[in-house]
Amino acid sequence: MGIDFKNRVAIVTGAGGGLGRQHALALAARGAKLIINDFGAAAAEGVVAEITAAGGTALANQASVSDEAAVAAMVQQAMDAWGRIDILVNNAGILRDKSFAKMDLADFRAVVDVHLMGAAICTHAVWNIMRAQKYGRVVMTTSSTGLYGNFGQANYGAAKMALVGLMQTLSIEGAKDGIRVNCLAPTAATRMTEGLMPAAVLEQLTPESVAPGLVYLVSEDAPTRTILCAGAGTFERAYVTLTSGVHLGLHADTPEQVAAHFAAISDRSGEIVPESGSAQGSNEVGKALAAR
């Protein structure tokens, strides 16, 4: 057992079933003390009972992640019980799938509220605790839908890609205090995906096969600023990259020049993964100065 969580305290949101439950069970099996958060009280209590029966330690919590006061109380519950919070797994989510043309904006807002605002509220609630400890591990649950798109999921995709942006900045801000922040993009058959895929495919896509990736992302030797993709026991990494680009200057026909040079602008040889957003401006100004 290389990775262990003895004396570590973790909060897993949406942990009453599916991915969240497997994340929680995997962390508990390696010694973590857990807050099992799920909007459904019975579901959360069931997972607590499973963990306790196996000799682990866990408490149930049914805060809605989009309710700031309830989240603050959940964080206090962990602090009262164990005096620290080392790990936050932002896993809670909902679906309101429809094509954008037919989607009610209330359904757009509801999905953004739970996935994006829920993760921001939970992370904000533990952030200063982790800073004071000089230790923290935070995971945002992103999705291939956010990274690459999926018909009928504009709301979900927007929220999931927003979590990548949140991770990019928080990993920079948390670095000096020993806080590592990553994204997990799981492919799994859960309550949320039932009926979307054939049975033979679903059999491979177990939540259990994603959990090892999560375990690594919240371990002591975790990376930071990573988008780890996981499904069916396969693990990949996704990157947001920047091509080296072409300096065209500002002329009356620059729009036409952008069109004419679009293949060169898009050329991926020599592309980079920027360390921060300032890399784009540095590249642009550098090329402009070189062209003078």
N, C-alpha and C positions, 0 to 999 in steps of 0.2 A: 504493500500500500504506500505508494510514493506520496500522493496528495492526501493530506488529512486536514480536518477542520476542528480538531480538539480545541476547546475554549473559544471557538468562533461563534458569533451570533449572526443569523441570517433571517432576512424577511423575504418571503416569496409571495408576490401578489398573484391572484387568480390561481391559487394552489389547490383548489378543491377537486380538480380533475385534470385530465389530459396532460399537457406539457408541464404545467406548474406543479402538479402532483409528483410527476417523475423527477423534476428538478429537486423538489423538497425531499423526496425519499432518498435520492442519491446523496444529497448533502448530509442528511441525518445518518445515513449508513457510514459516513466517514467522520462522524463525531460532532457535526454542527448542532447548535441549539436553534430552534426555529420558531418564527411566527408564521403560521399558516393563514394567509389572508385569502378570503373568498367571500363574495357578496352573499353566497348561499351558506348559511350557518351550519346546516347539516353536513354539507360537503366538506367544509373546513374541519368540523369536529371528527368526521370520519377519517381524514388523513392524520389528524393528531392521534387518534386511537391506534391507527396502523403503526405510526412511529413509536408511540409509547409501548405498544405490545412487543416491538422489536428491541426494546431497551433504550430507545432514544428519548430526547426531551423536546417537546413542542407545545405551543399554545395556539389556540384558535383566535382569529380576529375577522370580523365581517365588515370592516370599513369599505365604503365605496372609495376607490382611489381618486375620484374626482371631487371628493369632499375634504377640504383642507382641515377642518376641525377633527374629523374622524381619523384622518391620516396622522395628525399630530398626536391624538390619543393612542393610536397603534404604536407609534414610535416610543411614546412614554411607557406603554405596556412592556416593550422590550427592554427599555432602560431600567424600569422598576424591577423586572425579573432578573436581569443579567448584567446591567451596568455598562453595556457597550453594544454597538451594532457594527459588524464588520462587512457584511454582505447585503446588498439589495438587488433582488432580481425583479425587474419590472416586466411582468408577464401578463397581467390582466388585460383582457381585450374583449371586444364585441364585434359582430359583423352586422352591417345593414346593406347588403349587396343589391345593387340595381344599376342599370346603365345610367350614365350621367344625365341623359335627356329626360329620364323618368324619375330621377332621384329628388326627393324632398330635401331641401337644405337643412331641415331639422335632423335628418338622418346623417347628413355630412357632419354637422356640428357634434352630434352624439358620439360618433366614432372618433373624431379628433379629441373630444373631451376625455374619453376613457384612455385611449392609447397615448396621445401626446401629452395632454395636460395631466393625466393621471401619473405618467412617468415623471413629469417635471415636479409635480406636487410631492410625490413620494421621495424623489431624489433631493429636493430642496429641504425636506423635513429631516433627512439624515446627514446632509452635507456638512454642517458645522460640527456635528458629533464626530464624523470621520476626520475632518480637518484637525480637531483637537487631539484625536487619537494618533494622528499621523499615519492612519491606515484605513483604507476602504476599497471595496471592490463593488462596482456597479455594472449591471448588465441591462441594456435596453433590448427589447425584442423587436427587431425589424422584420422584414419579409421580402421575399423575391418579388412580391407585388409592388412594394415600394421601390426596390432597386430597379426593376425591369418592367413593371406594369402588368396588369391583368384585367381583362374585360369585366366590367360590372363592379369594379372595386376602386373607383376614383377616390372616395373618402378614405378607405383603408390604406390605399397606396400613398396618399398624401401624408397621412399621419405616420406611416411607417418610415417614409423617407425623411420626414422631419426629425424622427428619433436619431437618424444617422447624423444630422446636423447638430443636434443636441450633444451627442456623444463626442463629436469632433472637438467642440469647444470645451466641454467639461473635462475631457482628457488632458487638454492643455492647462486649464485652470487648476486641476487637481494634482498635477504632477509633483509640485513642490511639497505637497502634504502627504505623499504616498498613496494617493487615491488613483486607482486605475479604472478606466471606463471603457467598456466594449459593447459591441452589438452582436446579437445572435440572430441569424436568419434561419428559422427551423422549417423543415418540411415534415409535417406529421399529420396523421389521421386523428383528429380530435373532435369534440362536440362541434367545433366551428366548421369542420370540413366534411362531415358526414354526408354521403350522397353525392359528393362531387367527383369521386374517382371509383374505378372498378375494384372489387374486393381483393383480387390478386395483388394489385398495386398497394392498396391500403395495408395489407398484411406486412409489407416491407417497411412502410412508413410509421413505425411505432414511436410513440413519445420516448420510450426507453432508449431508442437508438440516437436520440438527439442529446439526451442528458449528459453524456460524457464530455461533449463540447462545452456545455455550461459549467461543468465541474472545473474544467481547465481555466475558463475565463474568470472564475472567481477565486482561483487558488493563489497561494502566496507568490508563485512565480508567474502569475498571469501576465500576458502582454497588455498593452493599452492602445487605444485607437485602432482596434481591429474590428473588421466585419467578418465574423466566422459564420459560414453557412453549413448546415448539417441536416442530413436526412438519410434514413435507411442504412446508417452506419458509415456513410460517406461524408467527408468533411472537405470544404473548399473555403477559399478566401475571396472576398469581393473588394475591389478598390475603386476609389474615385480618383481618376487620373487627369493629367493635363498634358496636351500635346505641346511640342516646342513652338508651334505656330509660325506665322509669317508676318513681318512688318510691312504694311502697305501705305502708311502715312494717311494724311487727310487731304483728299483732292476731290474735285467735282465728280470724278468717276470712281471713287473708292467703293461704293456699293457694287458696281460692276466688277471691280477688281476682287472683292470678296467672293463674288460668284465665280470668277475665272480661276481663282486660286483655292477654291474650296477643298479640292482633293489634297493639296499641299497642307492647308490649315488642319485638315483631318488626319494627316499622316501620323501614325502611332509610333513610328520608329523614334526612339529617343524621348518618348513620353515619360513623365515623372509622376510619383505620388507625392504631392506637396506636403510639407511638414505643417503648414498652416495656410490660411487664406491669403496671407501677404505674398506668397510665392507667385500668385498670378500677376499682381501688380509689379513685382520685381522683374519678372520675365518680360512684361510688356514695356516697362521703362528701359530696361537693359537693351532690348532690341531697338527701341526708338533712338537711344543715345548712340548705339553702334552704327545706326543708319545715317546719322547726321554728317 
